Amino acid sequence: MPTLDLEKIKKEIFDSQLWRSVFRGGVWKDTPRDRAGHIIGNVWLHLHPVKVRPRALKWAYTWGMGGISFALYLLLTLTGVALMFYYRPTIGLAYRDIKDLEFAVTLGMFLRNAHRWAAQAMVVAVIAHMVRVFLTGAYKKPREFNWGIGVLLLTLTLFLSFTGYLLPWDQLAIWAVTVGTNMAGATPVLGNEGPLGSLVGMRINNDVRFTLLGGTMVGENTLLRFYVMHCVAVPLVVGILLILHFWRIRKDSFSAAPYAAAEEKVDVWPHLVKREYIGAAGTTLFIMIWSILQNAPLEAIANPNVTTNPSKAPWYFVGLQELLVYFDPWIAGVLLPGLIIVGLIAIPYIDTNPKGIGSYAWKERPFANTLFLLGVVMWFALIFIGYALRGPNYAWYWPWESWYMLKAAPPATWSVFGPKGVGAYPMLLGIPLIGGLFGGSILLPKLIQRELSGKKLMGGFLAAVAALAAVGMAMGKMGATEGAFLLFFLGASFYFGFVLPQRHIRTLDWPRYLVTMVLVVCTMGILLKMCARLTFNIKYLLTIPAISMNV
């Protein structure tokens, strides 16, 4: 009886016209040539280089966040398409369809949970990926453009999650989106409540907020527009940018620095690909388990006549909502987010330090790493304050205080410079004074001819602030909490806004120095304005009602 020659059959299959029309390779021989051909000839893997440095394989170096972010995007696409079969974007049916997913559709609740938690996880993963790329200097030449693409992808990830927030059409969704979109009405020139808006004819029924909502309030048109943006428009743009992002990673090469000068690279297949599949599988498993254990939140059906107290934006935008306590909406909701995006994109072009590319090098990049991490910490600190410490009527509640005990209304705020009856001092005095302080803060570190001792500067400054706080408490003008706020905010602003710059960036050329210091001073301005409000109950430093501008 003849025996089967399995190797011959395998060779005939692999060498057949049908097989070769689908797969470009022949019989797998597990040689370096075959491994390279597997990368080059695969539709998913050809964006990888054939070989990478060993450092690029280390989880401690990459954190795996880039691959995990893409895995979450694919998971969101699959679960989102499945949910579209059951969801109808009308205010009469949307909430009912979400309830059907929970009780009538097989695995419907699981699909919704997986979609919701994957979206939240993707926001965190993309932020973590950006932090890792920055700390390893992977944004520097020749990767400047791709860093900018990454910043846009982060922005679109936040917006993609925001547009999906409304779709359940419950109380949490409608009021979170109402809070978030109200900031658009404060856009300078284009918003009816923003500076100069009234001068160019902006009204509540024709400004940028009206365009976003499809009306003057969150309603049927808003739900349809957010559905289209969430399911079609934004994913399409994100997909295009992802393709460009991956292509530039391939062309610009991986940033991982070699461990040794004559170090040999290793094959991407199977070393890197194996790790990517492990990361994707682990991420999917985590989302599945979490979706089984924890249901996505769903409150009562949306009711525009019943306002939740407190009404809060989605958690990743709560930081901007918290900034509304300290700044006018056009600054908190438009100017500062715009500066963050522009500033992040500008980083590779103003950071001329050639050191620390492809490795964690804190000592070689102290100023860049410190200021970047300060910004990240401030963002999440504002989120924590707005999410955990703001209770009913958006009053300040410490974690040990119960929200059931309503607090009395806070004392009236006051403005420093403005028209009679608005500010304590004339507006015409405030404009040059604030402008002079802003310009002086920018120029002073550059004009110093020698490096000053940071320890002596900080010691003397903190002693002066502590004495000021002690006098204020002795006179009954502030309590211990306000004194602590004063010491913390002024100390942090002085250190990050003056001590560090005069030590590390005095030698930059003037254009890069000025751009860097504008971003630094604006960041310190947030800390100082928080100090003014929490310590002295100051709402605005300068108010100009004629053009709806408050600073």
Order of alpha helices (4+ residues) and beta strands (2+ residues): alpha-alpha-alpha-beta-alpha-alpha-alpha-alpha-alpha-alpha-alpha-alpha-alpha-beta-alpha-alpha-alpha-alpha-beta-beta-alpha-alpha-alpha-alpha-alpha-beta-beta
